[in-house]
């Protein structure tokens, strides 16, 4: 998985060592694969906190195809993600806490089967509104989930199997791998002492 950032503009003011208080910060960057990130807020290194408003727009999901292919035979043909909200960080909590409140969406998602490139699953828009995700408390609440123009293709074969049976990638079994490695290893002999 790799995203390349370019045209990075980061500004911070009133930074001091040792830290003395709140520092305004602003970040703007473009993602080479597609998308932009804007963030603006405050960072307090003395109290180990941050409060940032962010806007992620049109982030291309294509780089996630490699993650998808680890466990499935699917191909991520298209899709973009976006979010607009507030991120708060509290580094004094153990573990450090990150909370996101806002909205998020995935647009124009399309998953295809690898074998025949048939469209399997997709939608025009999946929108999550009033998201409240707190990683420190390991909880998430979503007020509304909206799905626009969903698509799914389910085929039932004559043998009653489905097209979904072939999308899960089966991992190579460990014993077979160990046996293959032993078969290709050079033979050695041990002389009695």
N, CA and C of each residue as an Amber inpcrd file, in Angstrom:
protein
   579
   0.8510000  -1.1720000   0.0000000   0.0000000   0.0000000   0.0000000
   0.8940000   1.2310000   0.0000000   0.6590000   2.1230000  -0.9380000
   1.4810000   3.3360000  -1.0010000   0.6660000   4.4950000  -1.5660000
   0.7420000   5.5970000  -0.8770000   0.2100000   6.8670000  -1.3720000
   1.3800000   7.8370000  -1.4320000   1.4650000   8.5780000  -2.5210000
   2.5400000   9.5490000  -2.6980000   1.9610000  10.9540000  -2.4970000
   2.5680000  11.7160000  -1.5850000   2.1190000  13.0790000  -1.3110000
   2.9970000  14.0570000  -2.0690000   2.3790000  15.0950000  -2.6050000
   3.1180000  16.1280000  -3.3220000   2.4990000  17.4860000  -3.0310000
   3.2090000  18.5140000  -3.4150000   2.7770000  19.8940000  -3.1820000
   2.3470000  20.0880000  -1.7220000   3.2290000  19.6740000  -0.8230000
   2.9480000  19.7420000   0.6080000   3.2390000  21.1440000   1.1210000
   2.2530000  21.7560000   1.7370000   2.4070000  23.0560000   2.3780000
   2.0180000  22.9050000   3.8400000   2.9920000  23.0770000   4.7270000
   2.7540000  22.9620000   6.1600000   3.2330000  24.2390000   6.8220000
   2.3650000  24.8450000   7.5990000   2.7600000  26.0290000   8.3620000
   2.4040000  25.8110000   9.8300000   3.2820000  26.2500000  10.6760000
   3.0620000  26.2060000  12.1220000   3.6960000  27.4510000  12.7060000
   3.0780000  28.0190000  13.6900000   3.6360000  29.2210000  14.3130000
   3.5920000  29.0800000  15.8240000   4.3560000  29.9480000  16.4700000
   4.4670000  29.9870000  17.9240000   4.9450000  28.6560000  18.5170000
   5.8960000  28.0300000  17.8280000   6.5090000  26.8110000  18.3660000
   7.6700000  27.2110000  19.2670000   7.8590000  26.4930000  20.3570000
   8.9420000  26.8000000  21.2870000   9.4530000  25.5130000  21.9190000
  10.7190000  25.5660000  22.3400000  11.3080000  24.4480000  23.0610000
  11.9480000  24.9800000  24.3270000  11.4540000  24.6800000  25.4780000
  10.3410000  23.7660000  25.7420000   9.0140000  24.3690000  25.3010000
   8.0170000  23.4910000  25.0560000   6.7100000  23.9720000  24.5970000
   6.0860000  24.9430000  25.5950000   5.4190000  25.9800000  25.0490000
   4.8380000  27.0100000  25.9270000   3.3320000  27.1570000  25.7790000
   2.7490000  26.5810000  24.7510000   1.3000000  26.7590000  24.6000000
   0.8210000  26.3250000  23.2330000  -0.3220000  26.8770000  22.8650000
  -1.0090000  26.4830000  21.6390000  -0.3150000  27.0690000  20.4080000
  -0.1390000  26.2060000  19.3980000   0.4640000  26.6230000  18.1270000
  -0.5320000  26.3890000  16.9990000  -0.8540000  27.4200000  16.2200000
  -1.6980000  27.2120000  15.0430000  -0.9300000  26.4020000  13.9820000
  -1.6290000  25.4660000  13.3570000  -1.0240000  24.6490000  12.2960000
  -1.9790000  24.5840000  11.1160000  -1.3820000  24.4410000   9.9350000
  -2.1740000  24.3060000   8.7210000  -1.4150000  23.4210000   7.7450000
  -2.1370000  22.5030000   7.1060000  -1.5350000  21.5710000   6.1530000
  -2.4020000  21.5050000   4.9100000  -1.7530000  21.5320000   3.7660000
  -2.4220000  21.3310000   2.4850000  -1.5130000  20.4480000   1.6580000
  -2.0760000  19.3530000   1.1120000  -1.2700000  18.4810000   0.2600000
  -2.1460000  17.8250000  -0.7870000  -1.4770000  17.3960000  -1.8410000
  -2.1480000  16.6420000  -2.9000000  -1.6050000  15.2200000  -2.8710000
  -2.4690000  14.2850000  -3.2100000  -2.0840000  12.8880000  -3.3110000
  -1.8870000  12.5900000  -4.7900000  -0.7210000  12.0900000  -5.1420000
  -0.3900000  11.8540000  -6.5530000  -1.4010000  10.9110000  -7.2210000
  -1.8610000   9.9050000  -6.5020000  -2.8120000   8.9440000  -7.0560000
  -4.2180000   9.5360000  -7.1900000  -4.4370000  10.6880000  -6.5860000
  -5.7210000  11.3790000  -6.6630000  -6.2200000  11.7500000  -5.2850000
  -6.5200000  13.0270000  -5.0950000  -7.0930000  13.4850000  -3.8430000
  -6.3350000  14.6520000  -3.2390000  -6.9930000  15.3210000  -2.2980000
  -6.3790000  16.4290000  -1.5670000  -6.7370000  16.3220000  -0.0910000
  -5.8580000  16.8590000   0.7370000  -6.0930000  16.9200000   2.1730000
  -5.8280000  18.3420000   2.6340000  -6.8030000  18.9050000   3.3390000
  -6.6510000  20.2140000   3.9700000  -6.8980000  20.0180000   5.4570000
  -6.0280000  20.5700000   6.2710000  -6.1880000  20.4710000   7.7250000
  -5.7660000  21.7960000   8.3470000  -6.5390000  22.2370000   9.3400000
  -6.2360000  23.5000000   9.9980000  -6.7160000  23.4090000  11.4390000
  -5.8480000  23.8410000  12.3530000  -6.2450000  23.7910000  13.7530000
  -5.1190000  24.1920000  14.6710000  -5.1160000  23.5670000  15.8580000
  -4.1190000  23.9170000  16.8610000  -3.4350000  22.6650000  17.3980000
  -2.1830000  22.8800000  17.8160000  -1.3700000  21.8340000  18.4140000
  -0.7920000  22.3990000  19.7000000  -0.9650000  21.6730000  20.7990000
  -0.4370000  22.1000000  22.0880000   0.5020000  21.0070000  22.5870000
   1.7960000  21.1970000  22.3660000   2.7750000  20.1850000  22.7630000
   2.9580000  20.1230000  24.2710000   2.6760000  21.2180000  24.9760000
   2.7830000  21.2200000  26.4310000   1.7160000  20.3130000  27.0520000
   0.4940000  20.4410000  26.5800000  -0.6120000  19.6150000  27.0940000
  -0.7740000  18.3200000  26.3030000   0.0040000  18.1630000  25.2210000
  -0.0420000  16.9900000  24.3360000  -1.4500000  16.7880000  23.7770000
  -1.9700000  17.8500000  23.1460000  -3.2910000  17.8040000  22.5360000
  -3.2520000  18.4800000  21.1700000  -4.2260000  18.1160000  20.3510000
  -4.4100000  18.7730000  19.0550000  -5.8990000  18.8090000  18.7560000
  -6.3090000  19.8380000  18.0330000  -7.6940000  19.9890000  17.6000000
  -7.6360000  20.5010000  16.1670000  -7.9600000  19.6230000  15.2320000
  -7.7610000  19.9050000  13.8070000  -9.0610000  19.7000000  13.0370000
  -9.4000000  20.6580000  12.1910000 -10.4990000  20.5000000  11.2270000
  -9.8670000  19.9900000   9.9350000 -10.4590000  18.9340000   9.3690000
  -9.8660000  18.4090000   8.1410000 -10.9000000  18.2020000   7.0610000
 -10.3920000  18.2320000   5.8400000 -11.2140000  17.9440000   4.6660000
 -10.3850000  17.0970000   3.7170000 -10.8430000  15.8800000   3.5180000
 -10.2270000  14.9520000   2.5770000 -11.1640000  14.8370000   1.3940000
 -10.6630000  15.1050000   0.1850000 -11.5280000  15.1040000  -0.9910000
 -10.9590000  14.2180000  -2.0940000 -11.8210000  13.3940000  -2.6590000
 -11.5180000  12.5910000  -3.8480000 -10.2520000  11.7380000  -3.7090000
 -10.0290000  11.1430000  -2.5340000  -8.8760000  10.2660000  -2.3480000
  -9.0910000   8.9870000  -3.1460000  -8.2230000   8.7320000  -4.1060000
  -8.3260000   7.5320000  -4.9370000  -8.1010000   6.2830000  -4.0840000
  -8.9740000   5.3060000  -4.2490000  -8.8650000   4.0710000  -3.4840000
  -8.0410000   3.0000000  -4.2070000  -7.6140000   3.2690000  -5.4370000
  -6.8600000   2.2890000  -6.2210000  -5.6600000   1.6920000  -5.4820000
  -4.8880000   2.4490000  -4.7020000  -3.7730000   1.8290000  -3.9810000
  -4.2000000   0.7530000  -2.9770000  -5.4510000   0.7530000  -2.5630000
  -5.9360000  -0.2680000  -1.6420000  -6.1550000  -1.6150000  -2.3270000
  -6.0490000  -1.6400000  -3.6480000  -6.2200000  -2.8870000  -4.3940000
  -5.2290000  -3.9530000  -3.9250000  -4.0140000  -3.5560000  -3.5760000
  -3.0240000  -4.5370000  -3.1110000  -3.4510000  -5.1610000  -1.7850000
  -4.0930000  -4.4010000  -0.9170000  -4.5860000  -4.9260000   0.3530000
  -5.7430000  -5.8930000   0.0990000  -6.6380000  -5.5200000  -0.7900000
  -7.7750000  -6.3590000  -1.1430000  -7.3240000  -7.7030000  -1.7200000
  -6.2800000  -7.6720000  -2.5300000  -5.8060000  -8.8940000  -3.2000000
  -5.0860000  -9.8600000  -2.2650000  -4.7160000  -9.4200000  -1.0590000
  -4.0890000 -10.3480000  -0.1170000  -5.0500000 -11.4530000   0.2930000
  -6.3320000 -11.1220000   0.4720000  -7.3050000 -12.0840000   0.9730000
  -8.3980000 -12.4520000  -0.0190000  -8.4620000 -11.7390000  -1.1500000
  -9.5240000 -12.0200000  -2.1150000  -8.9500000 -12.0800000  -3.5310000
  -9.7890000 -12.5140000  -4.4420000  -9.4210000 -12.5200000  -5.8570000
 -10.0730000 -11.3460000  -6.5810000 -10.5690000 -10.3820000  -5.8280000
 -11.2500000  -9.2280000  -6.4020000 -10.2600000  -8.1510000  -6.8380000
 -10.7310000  -7.3060000  -7.7310000  -9.9730000  -6.1490000  -8.1860000
 -10.7830000  -4.8870000  -7.8790000 -10.1280000  -3.9070000  -7.2980000
 -10.7670000  -2.6280000  -7.0280000 -10.6520000  -1.7860000  -8.2980000
 -11.7300000  -1.7290000  -9.0660000 -11.7050000  -1.0500000 -10.3580000
 -11.8030000   0.4630000 -10.2120000 -12.5740000   0.9490000  -9.2460000
 -12.7010000   2.3950000  -9.0590000 -13.2250000   2.6930000  -7.6680000
 -13.0940000   3.9470000  -7.2930000 -13.6230000   4.4120000  -6.0230000
 -12.7930000   5.5610000  -5.4840000 -13.4690000   6.4690000  -4.8050000
 -12.8040000   7.5820000  -4.1240000 -13.4260000   7.7390000  -2.7440000
 -12.6520000   8.3160000  -1.8350000 -13.1370000   8.5420000  -0.4760000
 -12.9880000  10.0070000  -0.1190000 -13.8230000  10.4290000   0.7970000
 -13.7500000  11.8000000   1.2860000 -14.2450000  11.8680000   2.7180000
 -13.8500000  12.9130000   3.4000000 -14.2820000  13.1220000   4.7870000
 -14.1590000  14.6010000   5.1160000 -15.0220000  15.0540000   5.9910000
 -14.9410000  16.4250000   6.4910000 -15.3500000  16.3810000   7.9520000
 -14.4380000  16.8360000   8.8060000 -14.7540000  16.7790000  10.2240000
 -13.6420000  17.3110000  11.0960000 -13.6620000  16.8560000  12.3280000
 -12.7450000  17.3410000  13.3560000 -11.9890000  16.1560000  13.9520000
 -10.6750000  16.3040000  14.0620000  -9.8350000  15.2960000  14.6970000
  -9.2500000  15.9110000  15.9600000  -9.4170000  15.1980000  17.0630000
  -8.8540000  15.6400000  18.3340000  -7.8950000  14.5550000  18.8310000
  -6.7630000  14.9980000  19.3520000  -5.7440000  14.0920000  19.8730000
  -5.4280000  14.4560000  21.3060000  -5.3350000  13.4400000  22.1520000
  -4.9280000  13.6250000  23.5360000  -3.8200000  12.6220000  23.8160000
  -2.5890000  13.0940000  23.8430000  -1.4360000  12.2360000  24.0440000
  -1.1760000  11.8620000  25.4840000  -1.8600000  12.4870000  26.4020000
  -1.6550000  12.1650000  27.8210000  -2.4530000  10.9480000  28.2650000
  -3.4430000  10.5840000  27.4820000  -4.1920000   9.3750000  27.8110000
  -3.3640000   8.1570000  27.4190000  -3.5550000   7.0760000  28.1120000
  -2.8350000   5.8530000  27.7960000  -3.8400000   4.7890000  27.4060000
  -3.8210000   4.2950000  26.1720000  -2.9700000   4.8030000  25.0870000
  -3.4700000   6.1620000  24.6110000  -2.6570000   6.8230000  23.8330000
  -3.0350000   8.1240000  23.2840000  -4.3710000   8.0160000  22.5620000
  -5.2040000   9.0210000  22.7050000  -6.5570000   8.9630000  22.1550000
  -6.6850000   9.8610000  20.9380000  -7.3410000   9.3280000  19.9090000
  -7.6730000  10.0950000  18.7180000  -9.1790000   9.9590000  18.5070000
  -9.8470000  11.0920000  18.3260000 -11.2940000  11.0940000  18.1120000
 -11.6040000  11.8450000  16.8330000 -12.4990000  11.2650000  16.0150000
 -12.9570000  11.9030000  14.7830000 -14.4540000  12.1040000  14.8820000
 -14.9080000  13.3130000  14.5970000 -16.3360000  13.5980000  14.4830000
 -16.5550000  14.3180000  13.1600000 -17.5290000  13.8530000  12.3880000
 -17.7880000  14.4700000  11.0930000 -18.5040000  13.5190000  10.1630000
 -18.2830000  13.7190000   8.8830000 -18.9160000  12.9160000   7.8430000
 -17.8400000  12.2300000   7.0060000 -18.2350000  11.1480000   6.3320000
 -17.3140000  10.4300000   5.4480000 -18.1220000   9.7980000   4.3210000
 -17.4710000   9.5600000   3.1960000 -18.1710000   8.9530000   2.0570000
 -17.1870000   8.1860000   1.1790000 -17.7310000   7.1780000   0.5160000
 -16.9980000   6.4550000  -0.5290000 -17.8660000   6.5380000  -1.7770000
 -17.3040000   7.0840000  -2.8440000 -18.0430000   7.3030000  -4.0840000
 -17.5270000   6.4150000  -5.2060000 -18.4360000   6.0600000  -6.1110000
 -18.1200000   5.3560000  -7.3530000 -17.2870000   4.0930000  -7.1170000
 -17.6530000   3.3220000  -6.0960000 -16.9140000   2.0910000  -5.8110000
 -17.3380000   0.9960000  -6.7730000 -16.3430000   0.2850000  -7.2920000
 -16.6260000  -0.8550000  -8.1600000 -15.5910000  -1.9380000  -7.9260000
 -16.0900000  -3.1190000  -7.5200000 -15.2500000  -4.3020000  -7.3560000
 -15.5640000  -5.2710000  -8.4770000 -14.5040000  -5.8240000  -9.0620000
 -14.6640000  -6.7800000 -10.1590000 -13.9950000  -8.0950000  -9.7960000
 -14.4920000  -9.1650000 -10.4090000 -13.8480000 -10.4650000 -10.2260000
 -12.5770000 -10.4850000 -11.0600000 -11.5470000 -11.0920000 -10.5400000
 -10.2580000 -11.1090000 -11.2430000 -10.3000000 -12.0040000 -12.4670000
 -10.9830000 -13.1350000 -12.3700000 -10.9640000 -14.1150000 -13.4540000
 -11.6120000 -13.5920000 -14.7360000 -12.8280000 -13.0670000 -14.6340000
 -13.5360000 -12.6390000 -15.8470000 -13.8150000 -11.1390000 -15.9090000
 -13.2910000 -10.3880000 -14.9150000 -13.4440000  -8.9240000 -14.8600000
 -14.9140000  -8.5000000 -14.8320000 -15.7950000  -9.3740000 -14.3500000
 -17.2130000  -9.0470000 -14.2190000 -17.4160000  -8.1290000 -13.0190000
 -18.2950000  -7.1870000 -13.1590000 -18.6490000  -6.2980000 -12.0530000
 -19.3780000  -7.1320000 -11.0000000 -18.8990000  -7.1050000  -9.7570000
 -19.4780000  -7.9070000  -8.6910000 -20.2360000  -7.0650000  -7.6720000
 -19.6450000  -5.9320000  -7.2790000 -20.2320000  -5.1160000  -6.2200000
 -19.8640000  -3.6610000  -6.4570000 -20.7870000  -2.7770000  -6.1180000
 -20.4670000  -1.3650000  -6.2530000 -21.6130000  -0.4960000  -5.8080000
 -21.3750000   0.7950000  -5.8450000 -22.4020000   1.7810000  -5.5510000
 -21.9490000   3.1350000  -6.0710000 -22.9340000   4.0240000  -6.1880000
 -22.6170000   5.3890000  -6.5760000 -22.0630000   6.1450000  -5.3780000
 -22.7020000   5.9650000  -4.2040000 -22.2520000   6.7020000  -3.0090000
 -22.6700000   5.9710000  -1.7420000 -21.7200000   5.8390000  -0.8440000
 -21.9680000   5.3760000   0.5200000 -21.6060000   6.5510000   1.4190000
 -22.6080000   7.1170000   2.0890000 -22.3780000   8.3120000   2.9090000
 -22.6470000   7.9930000   4.3770000 -21.7010000   8.3730000   5.2180000
 -21.8240000   8.2260000   6.6670000 -21.8990000   9.6250000   7.2520000
 -22.9900000   9.9270000   7.9510000 -23.1390000  11.2570000   8.5280000
 -23.1380000  11.1720000  10.0490000 -22.6290000  12.2340000  10.6440000
 -22.5010000  12.3490000  12.0920000 -21.7500000  11.1510000  12.6790000
 -20.5660000  10.9300000  12.1330000 -19.6880000   9.8700000  12.6360000
 -19.0040000  10.3730000  13.9000000 -18.9420000   9.5150000  14.9040000
 -18.2190000   9.8130000  16.1390000 -17.3790000   8.5800000  16.4570000
 -16.0990000   8.6390000  16.1130000 -15.1930000   7.5040000  16.3130000
 -14.1090000   7.8980000  17.3050000 -13.9970000   7.1390000  18.3750000
 -13.0130000   7.4030000  19.4200000 -12.1150000   6.1800000  19.5550000
 -10.8740000   6.2900000  19.0730000  -9.9490000   5.1600000  19.1130000
  -9.4690000   4.8670000  20.5230000  -9.4300000   5.8750000  21.3800000
  -9.0150000   5.6720000  22.7650000 -10.0180000   4.8400000  23.5420000
 -11.2900000   5.0390000  23.2650000 -12.3480000   4.2820000  23.9410000
 -12.8190000   3.1020000  23.1040000 -12.2420000   2.9310000  21.9210000
 -12.5780000   1.8230000  21.0270000 -14.0910000   1.7710000  20.7500000
 -14.6280000   2.9000000  20.3040000 -16.0550000   2.9560000  20.0100000
 -16.3180000   3.8320000  18.7930000 -17.4490000   3.5570000  18.1300000
 -17.8620000   4.3700000  16.9960000 -19.3850000   4.3990000  16.9370000
 -19.9220000   5.5560000  16.6120000 -21.3580000   5.7260000  16.3990000
 -21.5440000   6.4710000  15.0850000 -22.5610000   6.0570000  14.3350000
 -22.8890000   6.7030000  13.0620000 -24.3760000   6.9940000  13.0840000
 -24.7520000   8.2630000  12.9200000 -26.1630000   8.6460000  12.9920000
 -26.9410000   8.1600000  11.7790000 -26.3370000   8.2090000  10.5990000
 -27.0670000   7.8340000   9.3840000 -26.1140000   7.2460000   8.3560000
 -26.5510000   6.1720000   7.7180000 -25.8020000   5.5660000   6.6130000
 -26.7090000   5.6060000   5.3950000 -26.2180000   6.2230000   4.3280000
 -26.9890000   6.3060000   3.0930000 -26.2490000   5.6080000   1.9610000
 -26.9640000   4.7750000   1.2110000 -26.3720000   4.0400000   0.0860000
 -27.1640000   4.3680000  -1.1620000 -26.4920000   4.9310000  -2.1620000
 -27.1360000   5.3520000  -3.4040000 -26.7040000   4.4540000  -4.5470000
 -27.6540000   3.9620000  -5.2920000 -27.4580000   3.1070000  -6.4600000
 -26.5000000   1.9390000  -6.1850000 -26.8580000   1.0760000  -5.2240000
 -26.0120000  -0.0950000  -4.9810000 -26.1610000  -1.1240000  -6.0990000
 -25.1200000  -1.9350000  -6.2690000 -25.1460000  -3.0090000  -7.2630000
 -24.4370000  -4.2240000  -6.6770000 -25.0440000  -5.3860000  -6.8510000
 -24.3980000  -6.6330000  -6.4680000 -24.8180000  -7.7010000  -7.4550000
 -23.8870000  -8.5720000  -7.7910000 -24.1740000  -9.6490000  -8.7400000
 -23.9620000 -10.9780000  -8.0300000 -25.0340000 -11.7440000  -7.8870000
 -24.9820000 -13.0520000  -7.2620000 -25.4490000 -14.0780000  -8.2770000
 -24.5670000 -15.0220000  -8.5740000 -24.9020000 -16.0970000  -9.5100000
 -24.9450000 -17.4150000  -8.7510000 -26.0080000 -18.1900000  -9.0000000
 -26.1150000 -19.5220000  -8.4140000 -25.9650000 -20.5230000  -9.5520000
 -24.9090000 -21.3330000  -9.4610000 -24.6050000 -22.3080000 -10.5030000
 -25.5020000 -23.5360000 -10.3680000 -25.4870000 -24.4020000 -11.3910000
 -26.3000000 -25.6190000 -11.3690000 -25.9370000 -26.5100000 -10.1880000
 -24.6750000 -26.5040000  -9.7830000 -24.2620000 -27.3300000  -8.6280000
 -24.5530000 -26.6430000  -7.2930000 -25.3030000 -25.5450000  -7.3280000
 -25.7260000 -24.7550000  -6.1700000 -24.5890000 -23.9610000  -5.5160000
 -23.4280000 -23.9210000  -6.1280000 -22.3580000 -23.0400000  -5.6560000
 -22.6400000 -21.6390000  -6.1990000 -21.9880000 -20.6310000  -5.6310000
 -22.2040000 -19.2610000  -6.0880000 -20.8930000 -18.6570000  -6.5770000
 -21.0200000 -17.5520000  -7.2510000 -19.8340000 -16.8270000  -7.6990000
 -19.0600000 -16.2390000  -6.5190000 -19.6900000 -16.1460000  -5.3500000
 -19.0090000 -15.6170000  -4.1730000 -18.0060000 -16.6250000  -3.5970000
 -18.1890000 -17.8980000  -3.8950000 -17.3080000 -18.9380000  -3.3570000
 -15.8730000 -18.7910000  -3.8610000 -15.6950000 -18.1400000  -4.9760000
 -14.3490000 -18.0380000  -5.5630000 -13.6200000 -16.7470000  -5.2120000
 -14.2440000 -15.8570000  -4.4470000 -13.5710000 -14.5760000  -4.1910000
 -12.6040000 -14.6180000  -3.0220000 -12.7590000 -15.5670000  -2.1080000
 -11.8400000 -15.6570000  -0.9680000 -10.5850000 -16.3920000  -1.3960000
  -9.4600000 -15.7330000  -1.2120000  -8.1710000 -16.3310000  -1.5610000
  -7.7880000 -17.3100000  -0.4530000  -7.4360000 -18.5190000  -0.8200000
  -7.0410000 -19.5110000   0.1760000  -5.5360000 -19.4380000   0.3750000
  -5.0940000 -19.2880000   1.6230000  -3.6540000 -19.2060000   1.8760000
  -2.9910000 -20.5590000   1.6380000  -1.7340000 -20.5080000   1.2250000
  -0.9750000 -21.7390000   1.0200000  -0.7930000 -22.4070000   2.3750000
  -0.9790000 -23.6950000   2.3880000  -0.8590000 -24.3990000   3.6680000
   0.6030000 -24.4850000   4.0750000   0.8680000 -24.3480000   5.3440000
   2.2360000 -24.3510000   5.8720000   2.9340000 -25.6840000   5.6430000
   2.2690000 -26.8390000   5.9060000   2.9710000 -28.1020000   5.6840000
   3.4010000 -28.2960000   4.2380000   2.5730000 -27.9060000   3.2900000
   2.9360000 -28.0580000   1.8810000   4.1400000 -27.1780000   1.5480000
   4.1860000 -25.9860000   2.0950000   5.3090000 -25.0880000   1.8550000
   6.5830000 -25.6500000   2.4700000   6.4790000 -26.1780000   3.6810000
   7.6570000 -26.7570000   4.3420000   8.1530000 -27.9830000   3.5820000
   7.2320000 -28.8080000   3.0850000   7.6100000 -29.9850000   2.3160000
   8.3060000 -29.5800000   1.0300000   7.7790000 -28.5630000   0.3580000
   8.3920000 -28.0990000  -0.8890000   9.7800000 -27.5440000  -0.6310000
   9.9450000 -26.8230000   0.4650000  11.2550000 -26.2630000   0.8000000
  12.2510000 -27.3800000   1.1000000  11.7980000 -28.4040000   1.7980000
  12.6930000 -29.5240000   2.1220000  13.0860000 -30.2810000   0.8670000
  12.1840000 -30.3930000  -0.0900000  12.4750000 -31.1220000  -1.3200000
  13.5000000 -30.3930000  -2.1810000  13.5510000 -29.0700000  -2.0970000
  14.4860000 -28.3130000  -2.9200000  15.7920000 -28.0030000  -2.2100000
  15.8870000 -28.3080000  -0.9070000  17.1150000 -28.0210000  -0.1610000
  18.2000000 -29.0140000  -0.5510000  19.4780000 -28.5860000  -0.6020000
  20.5500000 -29.5020000  -0.9550000  20.7210000 -30.5680000   0.1320000
  21.0420000 -31.7590000  -0.3030000  21.2260000 -32.8680000   0.6330000
  22.5490000 -32.7080000   1.3620000  22.5370000 -32.9930000   2.6490000
  23.7680000 -32.9370000   3.4500000  23.8890000 -34.2450000   4.2140000
  25.0930000 -34.6060000   4.5140000  25.2840000 -35.8120000   5.3260000
  26.1290000 -35.4690000   6.5310000  25.8250000 -36.1520000   7.6070000
  26.5790000 -35.9050000   8.8350000  27.4870000 -37.0870000   9.0910000
  28.7400000 -36.8340000   9.3250000  29.6970000 -37.9180000   9.6100000
  29.6470000 -38.2050000  11.0940000  29.7220000 -39.5080000  11.4740000
  29.7270000 -39.8100000  12.9030000  30.9790000 -39.2470000  13.5680000
  30.8290000 -38.8160000  14.7950000  31.9500000 -38.2240000  15.5040000
  32.8080000 -39.2610000  16.1510000
